[in-house]
Amino acid sequence: MKKIVFFIVLSVFLGCSKVPVSGRKQLNLLPETELIQMSSQQYSQFINQSIVVENTPESDLVEKVGKNISRAVEDYLIRNRHQKRLRGFDWEFKLVKNSQVNAWCMPGGKICFYTGILEYTEDENGLAVVMGHEIAHAIARHGNERMSKAIAAQMGGIALSVAVMNKGAETQEIFQEAYGITSGLSGLAFSRRNELESDKLGLVFMELAGYDAAHASEFWRRMAKNKNQIPEFFSTHPSDEKRIEKINTFLSSEEFQRHIQQ
């Protein structure tokens, strides 16, 4: 019993960290290196089973925006001594033919946009809103938080590392849900707190990459007008009015200015 208690206390101590930009303390019990390895396998399997759109203006734009924001993210994290969060990252940006309104970013920087979301992004700036938001989920390690809770609840705290290393079917399913691969724009994956936190990080990231973060509220208004077509997305995300209000409040804050000047 003492050994189990010691393991749990040690895991909590080692798993505590602060999310860049927001400064929120979080608990990640799973080794990020294992999740990146798992994501590489899942990503390859997904790509092999999907229709990847290549050499089109749309796919080129996804890659362009992804590279712009990822470079800005790397610079920001290095300047602010969060470079450990980049370990194992190997950025890829893909456009997949799928009518679902979805985009996701796996650990290690594997990012997919579905063609269905392009109707709502409309232009480069709108695409940057989503790109920044999804990259923020990966940098904030929200999936690790989600998986830690899910696996701990289903398998018990002492089985966390074993579950990931064994990569059984149940763990694979939890992984897909945790990173939004099976739902619209990570709609069933993250809590409202995680979503709002990713909004905040994403706004900083896109602004640092040279985009106008003020356009973020316009994107979410477009999504709100069409929410009857994408009920999964809005079932777990913050309400559109609350989200837009918080986005505008953050953009006008000294905190936002401080981060984009760091």
Summary of the structure (lengths in Angstrom):
residues: 262
radius of gyration: 17.9
end to end distance: 47.0
largest distance: 59.7
contacts: 864
relative contact order: 0.14
helix: 68%
strand: 8%
